[in-house]
Amino acid sequence: MAQRMDVRVGMEVKSRDGHRLGRVIGLVEDAFVVEKGVFYARDYRVPFRSVEAIKGDDIFLSVDKDQLQKASLGEVLEASDLINL
């Protein structure tokens, strides 16, 4: 799980399998805000617990492209939260 100090504005957010989802545009207490990207038509919050890895300036979430396409963001993050417990 990533922590607030690990994430910076401007970092690129990707699915677990490397597909670009957007860039970090803000930080809040328990999440970061990602600009609208390929899969979603608006900005969205991602809990730090949904981060699988950070490599350089890339943040990889714990879900892949297929999981993102099959569910709404809320469902995907909820599912990934259960995986990470």
C-alpha positions in Angstrom: 0.0 0.0 0.0 1.3 3.4 -0.9 1.3 6.3 1.5 0.5 10.0 0.9 4.2 10.9 0.9 4.9 8.3 -1.9 2.5 10.0 -4.4 3.2 13.3 -6.1 1.1 15.5 -8.5 2.1 14.8 -12.1 2.7 11.0 -11.6 1.2 8.8 -14.2 -1.4 6.2 -13.1 -1.6 2.9 -14.8 -3.5 -0.4 -14.5 -1.6 -3.4 -13.2 -0.9 -4.5 -16.8 0.5 -1.1 -17.8 -2.4 0.7 -19.5 -2.4 4.5 -18.9 -5.4 5.7 -16.8 -4.4 9.4 -16.2 -2.2 11.7 -14.1 -2.3 12.6 -10.4 -3.7 16.1 -10.1 -4.2 16.4 -6.4 -3.8 14.7 -3.0 -6.4 14.3 -0.2 -6.0 12.6 3.2 -6.6 9.0 2.2 -6.5 9.1 -1.6 -5.2 10.9 -4.7 -7.2 12.5 -7.5 -6.6 11.3 -11.0 -7.5 13.4 -14.1 -10.0 12.0 -16.4 -8.4 9.3 -18.5 -9.1 6.7 -21.1 -11.7 4.7 -19.1 -13.5 7.5 -17.2 -15.0 10.8 -18.4 -14.3 12.7 -15.1 -11.7 13.1 -12.4 -11.8 10.4 -9.8 -10.3 9.6 -6.4 -8.1 6.5 -5.8 -7.4 5.3 -2.3 -3.8 4.8 -1.5 -4.6 1.2 -0.5 -5.4 0.5 -4.2 -1.8 1.0 -5.3 0.1 -2.1 -6.0 3.5 -0.5 -6.9 5.3 2.7 -7.6 8.1 2.6 -10.1 9.8 5.9 -10.8 7.0 8.3 -11.7 4.5 5.6 -12.5 1.8 4.4 -10.1 0.4 0.9 -10.8 -3.0 0.0 -9.4 -3.9 -3.5 -8.2 -6.4 -4.0 -11.1 -5.8 -4.7 -14.8 -7.4 -3.1 -17.9 -10.0 -5.9 -18.3 -11.2 -5.5 -14.7 -11.5 -1.7 -15.3 -13.6 -2.2 -18.4 -15.9 -4.7 -16.8 -16.9 -2.6 -13.8 -17.4 1.0 -12.7 -14.5 2.6 -10.9 -16.2 2.2 -7.5 -16.7 -1.5 -8.0 -13.1 -2.0 -9.2 -11.7 -0.2 -6.2 -14.0 -2.0 -3.8 -12.9 -5.3 -5.3 -9.2 -4.4 -5.2 -9.6 -3.3 -1.5 -10.8 -6.8 -0.7 -7.8 -8.3 -2.6 -5.3 -6.2 -0.7 -6.6 -7.1 2.8 
